[in-house]
Amino acid sequence: MNGRGPPETEHGGAVTNDADDKQRQLEQYRVDMEGSRLTTDQGVRVDDTDNSLSVGERGPTLLEDFHLREKITRFDHERIPERVVHARGSGAYGFFQVYESLAEYTCADFLCDPSLRTPTFVRFSTVAGSRGSADTVRDVRGFATKFYTRQGNYDLVGNNMPVFPIQDGIKFLDFVHAVKPEPHNEIPQAQSAHDTLYDFVQMQPETMHFLMWLNSDRAIPRSFRMMQGFGVHTFRFVNAEGRGTFVKFHWKPTLGTHSLVWDEVLRIQGNDPDFNRRDLWEAIERGAYPEWELGVQLVPESDEHNFDFDLLDATKIIPEEVVPVRPIGKMTLNRNPENFFAETEQVAFCTANVVPGIDFTNDPLLQARNFSYLDTQLIRLGGPNFPQIPINRPVAPVHNDQRDGYHQHMIHQSRTSYTKNSISGGCPMSGIVSGDMSGVFKHYTERVDGNKIRKRSPSFEDHYGQATLFWNSLADWEKEHLVAALKFELGHVERRYIKEKVVEHLVHVDHGLASQVAEGLGLTAPPTGTPNHGRSSPALSQANAPRDSIATRKIAFLIDDGSDAGEVGSVRDALQSRGAICELVAPHEGTAGSLTVDRQLSASSSVLYDAVLLAAGEGLTGDGYALTFVREAFKHGKAIAVLENGRPLLDAAGLPGRQGVVEPGDGFVDRFTAAVAAHRHYDRDVAGFPA
């Protein structure tokens, strides 16, 4: 078999590597309960599962009730340890297809054949919170992708931020312990605004670039479908000739990169703590499949030292203006899991899961992650056979000498479990033994020498330059949000000296930034700091994200019994034809006039929508829920449109201006579409508006 031919599976079929390969594999594990009869785990039918076996109607329960004991035992043991980080997650299936062959750079099969549709499973997550925390906290979001390739599983385990807070994995435990709830009272949950995190920050200036991202709008994405993903580390492509090329991975959403605002985030947590999880699930169920382009930044090995930072430093980015991001393929998520525990909770990612053509670098953080991810799955999933769990099984055949351990599913028929052997014909044979080296993983050949030391390279020492680059790249409204976030975060820090030390670090990022934060905290910023270098990277600003579509945007129509049904229906149809999701919100359930109501006003909130259309008559001008709905939407920068009979409600709301408010007239739907596609209208003066 040559390296391009489809390998045989362990069940005898051929891996075609199209988008349905993984689903075909999973079919044998799916269980249909329709029309089934209740049994024990041993297959024994059960007559009664509501009453324990007892001596008489009021007597003691008998220990011989094996059905009772089995149910209770299963209940007592049905939880597995949650992930230490990324505990709260949401997943979906999809497929990836490369645009054109990258054989010049890599021999990874799925990146060399544009006809292949490689199955994927993606898990999005928050980092700091527990499984029960809210979705819309200020936090990093995980973006982990498992590619079920013909050559084995490849895991691109990334985040929605391109930098880590630390440079060496030996400090990961310390950072996570610092950001987690404080040990004396287990408070605060899923929050970075507390003393231990900022104590770590003030003691570790390498965190400053990450701190800028954490306090930017990137930490509160509108949805998983509208956030970028990054591989974070510098990896290495290796082609068939063994030539290496450094590579950085980028996921870019086709819907653009958009975020919420902080006040909105706080209110969403009370209205719907599952906001991001629900958004992803409903979009896929609706057929509005999320898409991302995979892009790469490629750096020849000869250019490794041509930057003013170290490529192995995970607290740094390569600015896109220096090395452009080359789009190489697209991923579409088109299927929701059928069982959260079996799939989303049991899926196991590891940065060390690579395929031929993709290899590591000497990044000290990546090296530690390669160990840590495997180690954590051993405790979470009960032993070394977790790759046999259906969601984790590769579609490529698996043959090795690992036989025993907890939860071994396979019944191996070989008489040997060691290599080399003669009894089983030498099988399974390595490429060296068989002489067939096609498709095997070969580590990149690199000369490494040096003394054994605990010391970091001086090329890792600039902790402020890229933090300044990020600050310089932001739009004015993004800078305002970042300053406000730092004031909020540090405002929750109790120890004054920690606040002072963080401000001292911020002075080296930008003196104006530090001064604004210091003023809000009642501190005095140091008079001088590192001069701002003036460089920027426009690609870092969300102000430059695409704003030409309203696909999947949720729009609330405020209606009542006096609404013009014909006009409402016409506008709704026009917006929905452009991909928007329109819901009619009224003071009561049922119908409003001839219109069917989707949501009751008092059980809804503006924070669950991207825009609002006022179509209600004067009946809502005295309704507190309606007025709050409009004022909150305006406060949060959302597009607002008004039909003629909705003017009284608009006037009653007392908005301080009409920026981003679309009034009746020619091209109404087009103007409203443009206002919604703009995502937010941050030119509004809402600082003094009490919404």
N, C-alpha and C positions, 0 to 999 in steps of 0.2 A: 504494500500500500504506500502510495506517495503521500507527501505532506498535505496535499490538497484534497485527497479523497475523503469521503465521509467515514469516520470510524464506526465500527460496530458497537452497539450497546451491549450491556451484560444480559439483556433479554433477547438478543438476537436480531433486533431491528437495526436500521441505519439512522444515524443522527443527521438529519437534513439541515439542521440549524436554521430553521425558519422560526417565525415568531410564536408558533404553536408547539414547538418541541417540548417545552417545559410543561405546558398544560396537558399534553398527551401523557407525559410521564406521571403527572399528578393524578390522572384519572383513576389509576389503580388504587389510590389511597383515599379517594373521596367516598363517603358513606351516605347513601340516600336513606333517610328515616321514613319516607312516605310509606304508610301501610304496614310498618314494622310492629313487632310484638316486643314488649319489655322483657329483657333478660338480665342475668348477672354477667359479670365479666367472663365467666366460664361458659356462657351460652345457655344457662338454665333459665327457662321461662319463669316469670314472677307472677304470682296471683294477686298480691296486695303490697303496695309500696307506701301506704299511708299509715299503717299500724304496725308497731313492733310485736314480735312474738312474746306473749306474756302468760303467766299462770292466772287464768281467769281474766275478767274484764278490768279489774282494778289491782291485779297482783303484780309481782316483780317481773321485770323484763328478763328473758332468758338469754344467757350468753351464747347458746347454740344458734341464735338467729344470725346466720351467716350473711343474709342479705342486709340486715341492719349494720353489721360490723363492716361489711364491704363498703357501703355507702358512706359511713362516717370516716372510715380510714381513707377513702379516696378524697373526701372533702378536706381532711386534715393535711393531706399531702399534695393537694393540687396546685399549690403555688410554688413557683421556682424563684430563686433570688432575682430581683430586678437588677438591671444594669446599674453599675455605680454611677456612670454618666450616660446620657442619652436614654434614660429610663422611659420617658414618655415619647412614644413614637406612633407613626402612622405609615402604612405601606401600600404599595400597589404594584401590579405586574405590568410589563410592557415589552417593548422591543427596541433594539438599536440597529441602525443601518448606516454604514460608512458611505460617504459620497463617492470617493475614488480611492484606489489602492494607495496605501502608505508604505509599500514594500521597500521603498528607498530608505526608509527610516526604521521599520520594524517588521519582524516576521510573525507578529501576532495575527493569527488567521482571520479573526473577526474584523481587523483593521485593514485587511489586504484584499478582500473580496466584496465589492459593492452589491453583489447579488444576495449576500447573506443577510438574514433578519435575525439577529441574535436575541434570544429571550433575556429579559431583565427582571429583577425585582428591586424596587427602591424603597428604602425606609427613611422617612424624614423624622426629625426628633428635636426636642429641646435638650440642652446639656445638663443644666444644674438641678432641675426639679425632679421630684419623684414621679412615679406612674400616675398618681392622683392629682398632680398639679395642673394648672391651667395652661392652655396653648399659647396665649398671647403675652407671655412675660418678656421682659428685656433679657435676651439671652442669645447665645449662638444657636443656630439650627444645624443639626446634622443632615447630611445629604449623602447617604451611602447607597451605592449601586452595585448589585451583583449581576455580572454578565455570565450567563450559562453558555459558554463557548464550546466549540467542538474540541478544543484542546484542554478543557477543564474550566473551573470557575475562576473568574477574575473579579476581584473586589476593589472598586474605587471608593475608598472610605473618606469622604470629604465633609466640608462644612459650607455654610453660606457666607463665611468670611475667609479670606485667603491667607490669614496669618494666625498663628498661635500666640498665646501669652508668654510662652517659654521657649528657650532654644535647645534645651537638653531634657530628654525624657526622665532623667533621674529626679527632676523637680515636678513631675506631673502630679504625683501624690500630694505634694505640698499645695499646688495651685488648687486642685479639686477640693481638698480639705478646707482651704481658705474661702472658696466661693460657696460651699455647701452650708446648710444651716449651722449656726454656732453650737458647739458641743454641749454647752451647759444647759441650754433650754430648747434646742432643736428649732430655732427661729433665726432668720426668716426662711420660709419655704420658697424655692425657685426665685430668689431675689439676689442680686449682686450688691444692693445698697445696704451694706453693713460693714462693721469695723474690720472683721478678719480679712475680707477680700481686699479692702483698701490698705490694710496694713501690709499685706503681701505686695501690693502694687508699689507702695512707697519704699519698700525694701528691695524691690526688683525692677529697676528702670527698664529692663528689656520688655516689660509688659506695656510700655507706653503706646506703641503702634496699635496693638490689640485693643487697648483701652479706648482709643479714638473710634475704632469700629464698633465696639460694644456700646458706646454712648451715642452712636449715630443712629439714623433711622434704619440701618441695616439690621439692627437687633430686634426690630418689631415689624417683620414683613407682613404685607397685606394677606398673603396666602403662600402656601408652599409652591403653588403654581406660578408665583410672581417673584421668586427669589433666585438668585444665582447660586451656583455651587462651585467649589474649588477643591482641587486635590491637595492644596496647601503645600505639600513638599515638592521639591524637584526630584522627579523620577528619571529613568533612563530608558529610552527606546534602544533596542538592539536589532539590527537587521541580520539577514541570513549570512552575511559575510563576517559578522561579529563586530561591526562598527557601531559605536554608541553615539547617541545624541541626547542631550538633556531635554527634558520635557516638563512643562507645567500644564495641568488640566483645568479647563473652565467649562462649566455648564451655564448656558445663557437661555433664559426662558423666552419663548417666542411672544409671550404676552407682555414682555417688558418687566423691569425690576421696580416694584412699587412697595410702599410701606404704609403703615398706619401712623397715627399721631398719638402721643403719650396719653393724653386725657381720654382718648377713644379706647386705648388699650385697657385702661383701668376699668372702664365701664363694660367693655366686652367680657371681661373676666367674670363679671356678675351675671350678665345676660346669657352668655354661652361660653363656658370654659373650654368647650370642644370646638371652638370656632374654626381653627385651621384644619383640624381633622375632619370636621363635617364638610368643609368647603371642598377638600380633595375628594372625599367619598361621593358627594353629590355631583360634582363636575363629571366624574367618570360614569356614574350611573346615568347622567343626562346625555352622555355621548360627547361632551365637550372635553375631549381627551387632551390633557396637558402635554406640552412638547418643550423640549430643550435641545438646543444645538450644542454638541460637544466641540470645543475648540482647544487648540494646543498652542503653546508658545515653545518653539523649538530653538535650541541653542547648541551650535556645534561645540564639541569638546574643546576645540582650540580657542574658543571665546570664554571659557569658564571663568577666567580671572579678569575679564574686561569690564567689570561692573564696579561701582563704588560700594558694593555690599557683597556678601558671600552667598552664592547660589544655594549653599547647604543650610542657610539660616532660615528657619521656618517663621521667623517674625518679619520677614521681608517679602515684597512682591517684586516682580519684574514689570515695570510700567509698560502698558500696552503701546505707548508711543515709542518705547525703546525696542521692544520685540512685539510685533502685532500678534493678536490671537487669530490663528488660522482655523476657520470652521472645517471640521472633518466629517461630521455626521449628525444624525438627529435621533433622539429618543422620544418615543411616544408611550405614555402610560394609558392603558386601555382596559384594564380589568381590576376590579377590587378583590381582595382576599375573601374567602368564604368562611374562615374561622380565624379570629384575631389571634388567639393563643397559638394555634398550630402553625400559623404562617408569620404574622408580624412579630409576635413575641419570641418565637423560637428561631427566627432567622439569625444566623451567626455570620458576622462579617469579620474579616481580618485583613489588615494591610499587607500581610505576607502572602495572601492568595493571589499569585501572579501567574501568568501564562508565558510561554516562549515569546520573546520579543519585547517584554516589559520587565525591567529590573530596578533595583534600588540604587540609591546613592549613599554616601557616608553621612548623611544628615543624622546627627545624634538623637534627635527627637523621633525620626522615622524608625531608626534601629530599635528604640525602646518600644514603640508601638507594635512593631512586628512581633515582639515577644508577648506584649501585654494582651493583645486581642485574643490570641489563642488561649492564653492562660485563663482569661476570664470565662471563656465558653466552657472550659472543663468543669468549673464550679457551678455555672448557671445551668448547664444542660446535662449534668450528671455523669460525665466521663468522656473518654476519647472517641466514642462512636457517634457524637453529635452530627458529623457530616452525613450520616445515614438518615437523619430526619428528612422527610420529603422536601421541605422548602430549601434545605441545604444541599441536597444531592445534586451533583453535576449531571448534565445530560451525557457527558463523555463517560466511557466505561471506566470502572475502577477495579484494578487488580493489584493487590499487594499482599504482604505476609502478616498484616495486622489482623489477628483473629478474635481475640478475647476482649474482655472489658465489659462494663455496664452496657446494657441495651444493644447487644450485637443482634442485628436483624438478619444477617445473611447466614446461610448454611453452606459453608465452604466444603467442597468435595475433595479438595486436594489432600494428599497424604503427607504433605510437607508444609511447613510454614516458616521457611528460612531460605536465604539465598547465600551462596550458590547451592544448588542441589542437583542430584542426578536421578532421584526417584520419580520426580514429577516432570521429567524432561527438561529440567532447568527453569520451569515456569513458576511465576511470571519472570520474564527475562528483561533485564535492562537493555538500553540501546547498545551499550558497549558489548554485552554478551551476544545479543542477537545480530549485531552488525547493522541494524536499522536505526539510524540517527535522525530520521525525518520526524519533525514535530516534537522532539524532546526538548526539555528545558535545559539550557546551558547557561550557567552563570557568566556574567560579563567578566572578561579577563582584565584585571587591573592590578598593577603593581602597588603594593602598600608596604611601607616600612616606617619605623619610628620607635622611639622609646615609649614604654608604658608610663603614662602620666595622667594626672587629673588636672587638665588645664584646657581652657578654651582658646581658640584661635583669635588673635587680635582683629581679624576680619569680621568678627561677630560683635564688635564693641560699640558701633554706632546705634544707640537706642532711640534717638530722637529724629533723625533725618527723614525717615519715611512717615513718621507720625505727622511731621510738618507737611510733607507732600500730600498726605490725605486731607489735612485741614485746608491747605491752599486750594485743593481741587473741588471743594464743596461750594454749592450755591449759597447765597446769603441765608435763605430759609433753612437750609441744612445746617449751617453753622449755628443759627439761633436754636435749633432743636438740640444740637450737641451740647451747647452751653447750658441749656435748660436741663438736659439729662444729667450733666455733671453736678449741677447745683442740687438736683433731686437726690442723686446717689450720695454725694458727700454730705448732704443735709441730714441723712440718716446715720451718718457716722458719729458716734458719741465722743470719741477722743479727739480733741482739738489738734493735738500735735500731728495726728495722721493726716488731717485735712491740710495742715500747713505743709507737710512734706510732699503731698500730692501736687499742691499748687507750685511748689518749688520745681517739681519735674515738668509741669505744664509750661513754666516759663521757658524751658529749653525747646518746647514745641513751637509756641508762639506767645509773645508777651501779651498781645491783645486778648487772646483766649484766656490766659492765666488771670489777667486783670478782671475780666468779666466774671469768671468763676469766683475769684477771691472776693469781689464786691458782694456777690450774692451770699457768701458765707460770712461776711463781716470780717474778712481778713485783709491784710495788706500784701499785695503782690510784690515780690522782690523787684527792685528797680531795673535790673538788667538780667539778661539771659542770653542764650545762644541766638544770634541773629537769624531771622527767617531767611532761608536760602532762595525763596521766591519761585521754586519749581512747582509745577502742578501736573496733574494727569486727568484730563477731562473724563476719561472712561470711568473714574471712580465716583462720579456724581450721578445720583439717580435723576437729577434734572435732565440728563441727556438720554434717559431711557425712552424707548418707543412710546408714542402717545397718539396712535392712529387707529385704535380699535376699541370697541366697547364689548367685545366678546366676553361672555361670562360675567359681566358687571351686573350687580344686583341693584335694581331701582325700585324704590317704594313709591307707589301711587297712593297719596292720602285722599280718600274719597268719603262721601257720606251719601245719604239718601237723595240729596239734591244735585249730585254730580251728573254731568252730561255724558250719558252712557256711550253715545255714538262717538263723541270726541275722544273719550278715554280709550275706547276700543281701537280707534284709528291710530292714535299715538302709540299705544301698547304694541299693536301689530307691526308698526314701522320699526320700533326699537328692537322688538324680538327678531325681526327679519335680519337685523344687523348683529345678532348674537347676544343681545342683552337678556337678562332674566328679570321679568317684571312681576311684582306682587302687589295686589290690591289690599291696602290696609285701611280698615274702617273701625268706627267705635264699637261695632258689634259683629258677631259672626253671622254666617248665613249669606244674605244678600243686602246690597245697598242699591235701592231702586231695582234695575234689571241686571246689575252687575254682581257676580259671585265674589264674595270676599275671601281672600287667601289668609289674612292674618288679622287678629283682633288688636286694636291699637294699644290697649293697656298691657297686652302680653308681648308687645314687640318693642323695638327700639331703633333709632336711626343708626346706631353703631353697627348694626348688622347689615347695613346697606352701603352702597357706593354713591348713591345719588337719590334725590327725592323730587317727585313731581306733585305739585299741589293742585288737586282737582276737586277739592271739597268746597261746598258752599259756606255760607256764613255760620252754619251750625257748629263749626269747629273753632270759631274765633274765641270762644270762652272755654275751650277744652284744654286743660293743663297738659295732658299727654300730647296733644297735637302741637301745642306751642313749644313744648320741650323738644319734641321730635324735630321741628324746623330749626330751632335755635341751635341745638346740638350739631345738626348737619352743617349749618353755616359755620359754627365755631371750629369744626374739624376740617374745614376747607372743601367740603363736598359740593358738587354741582347741584343747583336747585333750579327747577323749572316751574312755571306757573301758568295754568290755563286761565282763561278770562274769569271764570267763576271762582277761581282760587285766590284772586287778588286780596279779598278781605282777610284771609288767613295770613297771607304774606305781610300785610300791613300790621295785623295784630301781633305778629312775632317781633316787631320792632327791631329788625336787623340793622346794624350800623353800617349800611352801604349795600350795594347791589353787585359787587364783584362776583362773577361766576353765577349770577342769577339770570336765567333765560326767561324773558317775558314774551307774551303772545306777539305774533307778527309773521312776516314772510320768512320762509326757511326755518320755521320753529324746530322741527325735528333735526335738521342738519346742525343748527346752532347748539341744540341740547346734546346731540351726539358728540360734537367737538368738545363741549364743556365736560362731559363725562370721561371722554378719552384722555383729557388732560390730567386725570386722576385727582388732583387737588389744586385748590386755588389759594396759594399761600400769600397772595398780595392783600388779603383782607386784614383790616385792623381790628383784631378780636381780643387784644390783650385785656381790655377793660370790659369785655362783654360777658355778663354773668350767665353762661349757659352750662 
